[in-house]
Amino acid sequence: MIVDRQGRYFRNLRVSITAACNFACTYCVPEGYRRQKAKRPLNGSQLLQAVKLLTRLNPIEKLRITGGEPLISEYFDEFVSGLAAFDFKDVSLTTNGQFLVGKAAFIASQKIRRINVSLDTLDPVKFRAINRGGDLDSVLNGIDAAQKHGLSVKVNAVPTRSGNLDQIVKLLDYCLQRNIELRFIELMKMGHLLGSSEFSNEFVSMDYLLREIGNVYDFHRVETAFDSTSIRFEIPGKGFFGVIANESQPFCESCTRLRLSSSGYLHGCLSSTNKHYIADLLEMPENEALGILGERLTHVIADKQSTAFRGGQTIMRVVGG
């Protein structure tokens, strides 16, 4: 097991199976850019071999499949099916939901039990403006299909001042009515937002969110797992919501996340531009590969911040959040 000086170790693995996305959300990519797949992406069997090696050296309990948008990856079915060989306590998926209707039955037939759907607004005009693509009704139908097939659904929303302030309570109402936990994610200083006035102009704090919600609902804070990124609240008799307050209340001190990109790089921290290549190990004999991987993982975990996210040049689409 790889442990750092603060006693942190990797127990949550996030695998970005493609950097490509059919959306181009304003908080993710600058105007005029589209999210394309990596030049030399790992295929399904390579991704599974990477997961196998990483789990040999780390007590990984949870795996999350991310993108880009994972449902558009040509390796999605192969990768998800291959996870049956692993004994994870939890396998989950993050998606924009655009193609969820057609995939919900397959997803529910595999080891995935939880999905997070990115949804920033219930207004179709705002939806197109924020996502620069996609169709709101398809996403909403996808959420319905996922619940119909027995999947536990959470909704992720990134509030911005020019984009969706009027949607805070509307999204919460939508989720409460469907037994869905809504998680607001504070804007992150990453990629094109790092060092840009756009970040400060658009940032919405946890305090602002709680004031808006408090005008409508009574709520109280509840306990979460020690390494949870979300500060969780209960509205008695209604349900739960959370805030991932990376700026307002940083959680780096308890972070146990390790990220694998679709191009074969490990990222230990979103604040760090460091990345560590492991694709060269995937064709080696396992004992040889594990020895080298162990050395590289000591550098990966050393990239973690001690207390707070400082911002980074790394583009979110590369590591999938």
Secondary structure, 3 states (H helix, E strand, C coil): CCECCCCCECCEEEEECCCCCCCCCCCCCCCCCCCCCCCCCCCHHHHHHHHHHHHHHCCCCEEEEECCCHHHCCCHHHHHHHHHHCCCCEEEEEECCCCHHHHHHHHHHCCCCEEEEECCCCCHHHHHHHHCCCCHHHHHHHHHHHHHCCCEEEEEECCCCCCCHHHHHHHHHHHHHCCCEEEEECCCCEHHHCCCHHHHHHCCCHHHHHHHHHCCCCCEEECCCCCCCCEEEEECCCEEEEEECCCCCCCHHHCCEEEECCCCEEECCCCCCCCEECHHHCCCCHHHHHHHHHHHHHHHHHCCCCCCCCCECCCHHHHCC
